[in-house]
Amino acid sequence: MNFLRNTLVTTVLLAGTALISCGNSSKKDSGSSEETTENETIITAPAFSSDSAYQYIADQVAFGPRVPNTPAHKACGDYLAKQLERFGAKVYNQSADLIAYDGTILKARNIVGVYNPENKKRVLLCAHWDSRPYADQDKEENHHRAIDGANDGASGVGVLLEIARQIQMQAPAIGIDIAFFDAEDYGIPEFYEGSYKQDTWCLGSQYWGRIPHVTDYKARFGILLDMVGGKNATFYYEGYSSRTANRAMKKIWKMAERLGFSNYFIKKDGGEVTDDHVYVNQLRQFPCVDIIHYDSEGNTGFNPTWHTLNDNLEHIDKSTLQAVGQTVMGVIYNEK
């Protein structure tokens, strides 16, 4: 995905103490759509299906690596747009020629599905759908091989497609926009010997941030899903989100706790990453939270399969998909 790849977590230490919980889970009446806590009424969201999300991931991986300028990339883009249309969204296809770090012109395509477009109260859900052209965290002989990106890319998209399916059947009270950003993972590889260039990651969200799918687009907040399907995944407070989207971030982690997913959503500070949420915030000027796997024990801070050929369907865990998908749905269905 797109983060402070080289300087990432090695320069950011975990906070020594956990933050105090904002609320406790309450027992739910299976015959009711609401539960009442001491201070608020919580709406029970529709049941997220990790089986469906997993199938959407498998569908993407079956096309092959979704690297811009390849047949697999074009075919998968068509599939994603059709899926959103199938699930009742008004779909915007945003094509652009974007310049990669090495001068390559990338035929990129952002795909945005809009629900309840007339509602001014909106939340953006987003993920990147392209996959890395380089396995530059793998053995040297694999560095120039493209990866499947089952976790790094496809997992976030798979979760959002399942959420789109649920929205079609039962809409939340607000407008929802689901954005699949392209060309996120075409940044400078580890083996590149040229001069370093700023902003080579997240090219699709940079373009969308400057030229959104509708004029003057705003949302209450955004939620970015990146690497949300790995086994034993943990999601810590990401640094940039903490500074620029703290209220929305705490709302998400509080919902995860209510739903029983505290073992995934850890209330501690993790690393800071350069990802699509940075450009959403900087260019559209509303908060956006990055839900991204953070490995406090690893050398990179990311999932062990990150930017390797092991980022394949074998390493996707439905339990992680369930935790993320149900949490995000809990958040959006409780916006009023």
HELIX and SHEET records of a PDB file:
HELIX    1   1 VAL A    9  THR A   11  5                                   3    
HELIX    2   2 SER A   50  ALA A   62  1                                  13    
HELIX    3   3 PRO A   71  ARG A   86  1                                  16    
HELIX    4   4 GLU A  140  ASN A  142  5                                   3    
HELIX    5   5 ALA A  150  SER A  155  3                                   6    
HELIX    6   6 GLY A  156  MET A  169  1                                  14    
HELIX    7   7 LEU A  203  ARG A  210  1                                   8    
HELIX    8   8 GLY A  239  THR A  244  1                                   6    
HELIX    9   9 ASN A  246  ARG A  258  1                                  13    
HELIX   10  10 ASP A  276  ARG A  284  1                                   9    
HELIX   11  11 LEU A  313  HIS A  315  5                                   3    
HELIX   12  12 LYS A  318  ILE A  332  1                                  15    
SHEET    1   A 2 GLU A  34  THR A  36  0                                        
SHEET    2   A 2 THR A  41  ILE A  43 -1                                        
SHEET    1   B 6 LYS A  90  ILE A  99  0                                        
SHEET    2   B 6 ILE A 105  TYR A 115 -1                                        
SHEET    3   B 6 GLY A 175  PHE A 181 -1                                        
SHEET    4   B 6 ARG A 122  HIS A 128  1                                        
SHEET    5   B 6 PHE A 221  ASP A 226  1                                        
SHEET    6   B 6 CYS A 288  ILE A 292  1                                        
SHEET    1   C 2 PHE A 235  TYR A 237  0                                        
SHEET    2   C 2 PHE A 265  ASP A 269  1                                        
END                                                                             
